[in-house]
Amino acid sequence: MNKQMKEILCITQEECAEVTQSISKIFRFGFDSKHPVTGKSNIESLEEEIGDLQAMIDILVEKCIITDTKLNAARMAKKEKLKIWSNIYKEV
């Protein structure tokens, strides 16, 4: 693994942690609660962090660390599993 690849993976890992933190704040304080300093709502923070993570995923593909084909296959497989094992796609 070269230095650039290591940096990409490190930043991706950090972005994953920031998404996790944003979701945790939503569970604790709600979607609309605002950060006292930035004034951003928790949902705005989540959108920003997921955008940052998606940028890193794009870079992982651009640098051929992962392939778009396998990424899309995994995405579709996950959705199929969720149709079976979760309530996400079931009528409420």
DRENPA-3360 file (N, C-alpha, C; in nm, 2 decimals, always signed):
BEGIN
1 = MNKQMKEI = +0.08/-0.12/+0.00/+0.00/+0.00/+0.00/+0.09/+0.12/+0.00 ~ +0.06/+0.21/-0.10/+0.14/+0.33/-0.10/+0.08/+0.44/-0.01 ~ +0.16/+0.55/+0.00/+0.12/+0.66/+0.09/-0.01/+0.72/+0.05 ~ -0.04/+0.74/-0.08/-0.16/+0.80/-0.13/-0.28/+0.71/-0.09 ~ -0.27/+0.58/-0.12/-0.38/+0.49/-0.09/-0.41/+0.49/+0.06 ~ -0.30/+0.49/+0.14/-0.32/+0.49/+0.29/-0.40/+0.62/+0.33 ~ -0.36/+0.73/+0.27/-0.43/+0.86/+0.30/-0.58/+0.85/+0.26 ~ -0.61/+0.80/+0.15/-0.75/+0.79/+0.10/-0.83/+0.70/+0.20;
9 = LCITQEEC = -0.77/+0.59/+0.24/-0.84/+0.50/+0.33/-0.86/+0.56/+0.47 ~ -0.76/+0.63/+0.51/-0.77/+0.70/+0.64/-0.88/+0.81/+0.64 ~ -0.88/+0.89/+0.54/-0.99/+0.99/+0.53/-1.12/+0.93/+0.52 ~ -1.13/+0.82/+0.44/-1.26/+0.75/+0.43/-1.31/+0.70/+0.56 ~ -1.21/+0.64/+0.64/-1.25/+0.59/+0.77/-1.30/+0.71/+0.86 ~ -1.23/+0.82/+0.86/-1.27/+0.94/+0.93/-1.41/+0.98/+0.89 ~ -1.44/+0.98/+0.76/-1.57/+1.02/+0.72/-1.68/+0.93/+0.77 ~ -1.65/+0.80/+0.77/-1.74/+0.70/+0.82/-1.77/+0.73/+0.97;
17 = AEVTQSIS = -1.67/+0.76/+1.04/-1.69/+0.79/+1.19/-1.78/+0.92/+1.20 ~ -1.76/+1.02/+1.11/-1.84/+1.14/+1.12/-1.98/+1.12/+1.08 ~ -2.01/+1.03/+0.99/-2.15/+0.99/+0.96/-2.21/+0.92/+1.08 ~ -2.14/+0.83/+1.15/-2.18/+0.77/+1.27/-2.22/+0.87/+1.38 ~ -2.13/+0.97/+1.40/-2.15/+1.07/+1.50/-2.28/+1.15/+1.46 ~ -2.30/+1.19/+1.34/-2.42/+1.26/+1.30/-2.54/+1.19/+1.33 ~ -2.54/+1.06/+1.30/-2.66/+0.97/+1.32/-2.69/+0.97/+1.47 ~ -2.58/+0.95/+1.55/-2.59/+0.94/+1.70/-2.66/+1.07/+1.75;
25 = KIFRFGFD = -2.62/+1.19/+1.70/-2.68/+1.32/+1.74/-2.83/+1.32/+1.71 ~ -2.86/+1.27/+1.59/-3.00/+1.27/+1.55/-3.08/+1.18/+1.65 ~ -3.03/+1.06/+1.69/-3.10/+0.98/+1.79/-3.11/+1.05/+1.92 ~ -3.01/+1.12/+1.96/-3.01/+1.19/+2.09/-3.09/+1.31/+2.10 ~ -3.08/+1.39/+1.99/-3.14/+1.53/+2.00/-3.25/+1.56/+1.89 ~ -3.27/+1.47/+1.79/-3.37/+1.49/+1.69/-3.31/+1.55/+1.56 ~ -3.39/+1.54/+1.45/-3.34/+1.59/+1.32/-3.32/+1.74/+1.32 ~ -3.41/+1.81/+1.39/-3.41/+1.96/+1.37/-3.32/+2.03/+1.47;
33 = SKHPVTGK = -3.27/+1.96/+1.57/-3.19/+2.03/+1.67/-3.07/+2.09/+1.61 ~ -3.03/+2.21/+1.65/-2.92/+2.28/+1.59/-2.80/+2.28/+1.67 ~ -2.68/+2.28/+1.61/-2.55/+2.29/+1.68/-2.55/+2.43/+1.73 ~ -2.51/+2.45/+1.86/-2.51/+2.58/+1.92/-2.41/+2.68/+1.86 ~ -2.30/+2.63/+1.80/-2.20/+2.72/+1.74/-2.23/+2.75/+1.59 ~ -2.25/+2.64/+1.51/-2.26/+2.65/+1.37/-2.41/+2.68/+1.32 ~ -2.50/+2.65/+1.41/-2.64/+2.67/+1.37/-2.70/+2.57/+1.27 ~ -2.62/+2.47/+1.23/-2.66/+2.36/+1.14/-2.75/+2.27/+1.22;
41 = SNIESLEE = -2.86/+2.22/+1.15/-2.94/+2.12/+1.21/-2.87/+1.99/+1.19 ~ -2.92/+1.89/+1.28/-2.85/+1.76/+1.27/-2.87/+1.69/+1.13 ~ -2.99/+1.72/+1.07/-3.01/+1.66/+0.94/-2.91/+1.72/+0.83 ~ -2.89/+1.85/+0.85/-2.80/+1.92/+0.76/-2.65/+1.87/+0.78 ~ -2.62/+1.84/+0.90/-2.49/+1.78/+0.93/-2.47/+1.64/+0.87 ~ -2.58/+1.56/+0.88/-2.58/+1.43/+0.82/-2.57/+1.43/+0.67 ~ -2.64/+1.52/+0.61/-2.63/+1.54/+0.46/-2.48/+1.58/+0.42 ~ -2.43/+1.67/+0.50/-2.29/+1.71/+0.47/-2.19/+1.59/+0.48;
49 = EIGDLQAM = -2.20/+1.52/+0.59/-2.11/+1.41/+0.62/-2.13/+1.30/+0.52 ~ -2.25/+1.27/+0.48/-2.27/+1.16/+0.38/-2.22/+1.21/+0.25 ~ -2.23/+1.33/+0.22/-2.17/+1.39/+0.09/-2.02/+1.37/+0.09 ~ -1.96/+1.40/+0.21/-1.81/+1.39/+0.22/-1.77/+1.24/+0.20 ~ -1.85/+1.15/+0.26/-1.82/+1.01/+0.25/-1.84/+0.96/+0.10 ~ -1.95/+1.01/+0.03/-1.97/+0.98/-0.11/-1.85/+1.03/-0.19 ~ -1.80/+1.14/-0.16/-1.68/+1.19/-0.23/-1.56/+1.10/-0.21 ~ -1.54/+1.05/-0.09/-1.43/+0.95/-0.07/-1.46/+0.82/-0.15;
57 = IDILVEKC = -1.58/+0.78/-0.15/-1.61/+0.66/-0.23/-1.58/+0.68/-0.37 ~ -1.62/+0.80/-0.43/-1.58/+0.83/-0.56/-1.43/+0.82/-0.59 ~ -1.35/+0.87/-0.49/-1.21/+0.87/-0.50/-1.16/+0.73/-0.50 ~ -1.21/+0.64/-0.41/-1.17/+0.50/-0.41/-1.19/+0.44/-0.54 ~ -1.30/+0.47/-0.61/-1.33/+0.42/-0.75/-1.23/+0.48/-0.85 ~ -1.22/+0.61/-0.85/-1.13/+0.68/-0.94/-0.98/+0.63/-0.93 ~ -0.94/+0.60/-0.81/-0.80/+0.55/-0.79/-0.79/+0.40/-0.81 ~ -0.90/+0.33/-0.85/-0.90/+0.19/-0.87/-0.87/+0.11/-0.75;
65 = IITDTKLN = -0.90/+0.16/-0.63/-0.89/+0.09/-0.51/-1.01/-0.01/-0.49 ~ -1.12/+0.03/-0.53/-1.24/-0.05/-0.55/-1.30/-0.03/-0.69 ~ -1.38/-0.13/-0.73/-1.44/-0.11/-0.86/-1.59/-0.07/-0.85 ~ -1.63/+0.01/-0.95/-1.77/+0.05/-0.96/-1.86/-0.07/-0.97 ~ -1.82/-0.17/-1.05/-1.90/-0.28/-1.08/-1.93/-0.36/-0.95 ~ -1.82/-0.39/-0.87/-1.84/-0.46/-0.75/-1.92/-0.37/-0.64 ~ -1.89/-0.24/-0.64/-1.97/-0.15/-0.55/-2.12/-0.16/-0.58 ~ -2.15/-0.15/-0.71/-2.29/-0.15/-0.75/-2.36/-0.28/-0.72;
73 = AARMAKKE = -2.28/-0.39/-0.74/-2.33/-0.52/-0.71/-2.36/-0.54/-0.56 ~ -2.27/-0.49/-0.48/-2.29/-0.49/-0.33/-2.41/-0.41/-0.29 ~ -2.42/-0.29/-0.35/-2.54/-0.20/-0.32/-2.67/-0.27/-0.35 ~ -2.68/-0.34/-0.47/-2.80/-0.40/-0.50/-2.83/-0.53/-0.41 ~ -2.72/-0.60/-0.38/-2.74/-0.72/-0.29/-2.79/-0.67/-0.15 ~ -2.74/-0.56/-0.11/-2.78/-0.51/+0.02/-2.93/-0.48/+0.02 ~ -2.97/-0.41/-0.08/-3.11/-0.38/-0.09/-3.20/-0.50/-0.09 ~ -3.16/-0.60/-0.16/-3.23/-0.73/-0.17/-3.24/-0.79/-0.03;
81 = KLKIWSNI = -3.13/-0.79/+0.04/-3.13/-0.85/+0.18/-3.22/-0.77/+0.27 ~ -3.22/-0.63/+0.26/-3.31/-0.55/+0.34/-3.46/-0.58/+0.31 ~ -3.49/-0.61/+0.19/-3.63/-0.64/+0.15/-3.68/-0.77/+0.23 ~ -3.58/-0.86/+0.26/-3.61/-0.98/+0.33/-3.60/-0.96/+0.48 ~ -3.50/-0.90/+0.53/-3.46/-0.90/+0.67/-3.49/-0.77/+0.75 ~ -3.55/-0.67/+0.68/-3.58/-0.55/+0.76/-3.72/-0.50/+0.72 ~ -3.77/-0.40/+0.78/-3.90/-0.34/+0.76/-3.89/-0.22/+0.67 ~ -3.78/-0.19/+0.62/-3.75/-0.07/+0.54/-3.84/-0.06/+0.42;
89 = YKEV = -3.86/-0.17/+0.35/-3.94/-0.17/+0.22/-4.08/-0.21/+0.24 ~ -4.12/-0.24/+0.36/-4.26/-0.28/+0.39/-4.35/-0.16/+0.41 ~ -4.47/-0.18/+0.37/-4.57/-0.07/+0.39/-4.60/-0.05/+0.54 ~ -4.61/+0.07/+0.58/-4.63/+0.10/+0.73/-4.78/+0.13/+0.75;
% end
